[in-house]
Amino acid sequence: MAKAIVVYYSRSGNTREMADMIAKAMNDAGLKTECKSVDKVKADDLPTYDAIVIGSPTYYGQMASPIKAIIDDLVSRHGTLNGKVGGAFSSAANIGGGNETTLMGIIEAMLIAGMIVQGDPQGDHYGPVSIGKPDERVGQQCIRRGQRIAELTKKIASEQPNSRNKY
Ligand SMILES: Cc1cc2nc3c(=O)[nH]c(=O)nc-3n(C[C@H](O)[C@H](O)[C@H](O)COP(=O)(O)O)c2cc1C
């Protein structure tokens, strides 16, 4: 059965709140999903999941260093995330503060790893973003994104159960 993980870094709780909402939506949509702070996750764990969703506060327009560190740790396992579903989310302090550049940094790494990242034509296009503490709009975006990732992951896992890790 397909399973997923939401991995996040959060100092003051904003990104963690988003992670909790996304993971709940994924579980509610029928995809078994764990939600863990990045310090509780090893790069070795990641290839065991069918979907990996990564959240970071925006630091200087980029992902925070603990998130970059686990991505960099994947290099010795390069190729093992090929065909898995990815997603990203971020929290920043300011509109125009770099949320979307942070998302693109995470998504670029996912694409290099061979992962599948679905955009959203109606919701937050690259992934849910929050300015400070998540408000109702952010909550709706987190639920929407969690549902979409769960649906895509279940579909891919059921159609290609043996080919996810092949080049
Ligand atoms: C080192 C550092 C760098 C930051 N850089 C930015 C930034 O470039 N743009 C921005 O809007 N907010 C920036 N912030 C603010 C955080 O992104 C924001 O407070 C976020 O909501 C924190 O998420 P958290 O509660 O999950 O820790 C920065 C905060 C820190 C500590």
PDBQT file of the ligand as one rigid body, heavy atoms in Angstrom, charges set to zero:
ROOT
HETATM    1  C1  LIG A 201      17.536  33.325   9.254  1.00  0.00    +0.000 C 
HETATM    2  C2  LIG A 201      16.197  33.818   8.810  1.00  0.00    +0.000 A 
HETATM    3  C3  LIG A 201      16.038  34.289   7.524  1.00  0.00    +0.000 A 
HETATM    4  C4  LIG A 201      14.784  34.728   7.060  1.00  0.00    +0.000 A 
HETATM    5  N1  LIG A 201      14.674  35.175   5.780  1.00  0.00    +0.000 NA
HETATM    6  C5  LIG A 201      13.466  35.597   5.333  1.00  0.00    +0.000 A 
HETATM    7  C6  LIG A 201      13.316  36.070   3.998  1.00  0.00    +0.000 A 
HETATM    8  O1  LIG A 201      14.242  36.093   3.191  1.00  0.00    +0.000 OA
HETATM    9  N2  LIG A 201      12.093  36.513   3.611  1.00  0.00    +0.000 N 
HETATM   10  C7  LIG A 201      11.006  36.516   4.457  1.00  0.00    +0.000 A 
HETATM   11  O2  LIG A 201       9.925  36.933   4.070  1.00  0.00    +0.000 OA
HETATM   12  N3  LIG A 201      11.121  36.025   5.729  1.00  0.00    +0.000 NA
HETATM   13  C8  LIG A 201      12.326  35.576   6.177  1.00  0.00    +0.000 A 
HETATM   14  N4  LIG A 201      12.437  35.081   7.456  1.00  0.00    +0.000 N 
HETATM   15  C9  LIG A 201      11.217  34.920   8.274  1.00  0.00    +0.000 C 
HETATM   16  C10 LIG A 201      10.671  33.485   8.255  1.00  0.00    +0.000 C 
HETATM   17  O3  LIG A 201      10.646  32.939   6.942  1.00  0.00    +0.000 OA
HETATM   18  C11 LIG A 201       9.235  33.467   8.791  1.00  0.00    +0.000 C 
HETATM   19  O4  LIG A 201       9.206  34.026  10.083  1.00  0.00    +0.000 OA
HETATM   20  C12 LIG A 201       8.615  32.088   8.814  1.00  0.00    +0.000 C 
HETATM   21  O5  LIG A 201       7.225  32.189   8.985  1.00  0.00    +0.000 OA
HETATM   22  C13 LIG A 201       9.199  31.219   9.940  1.00  0.00    +0.000 C 
HETATM   23  O6  LIG A 201       8.681  29.934   9.851  1.00  0.00    +0.000 OA
HETATM   24  P1  LIG A 201       8.601  28.973  11.128  1.00  0.00    +0.000 P 
HETATM   25  O7  LIG A 201       7.591  29.574  12.097  1.00  0.00    +0.000 OA
HETATM   26  O8  LIG A 201       8.131  27.659  10.589  1.00  0.00    +0.000 OA
HETATM   27  O9  LIG A 201       9.974  28.872  11.728  1.00  0.00    +0.000 OA
HETATM   28  C14 LIG A 201      13.669  34.666   7.931  1.00  0.00    +0.000 A 
HETATM   29  C15 LIG A 201      13.832  34.196   9.229  1.00  0.00    +0.000 A 
HETATM   30  C16 LIG A 201      15.070  33.775   9.680  1.00  0.00    +0.000 A 
HETATM   31  C17 LIG A 201      15.212  33.252  11.077  1.00  0.00    +0.000 C 
ENDROOT
TORSDOF 0
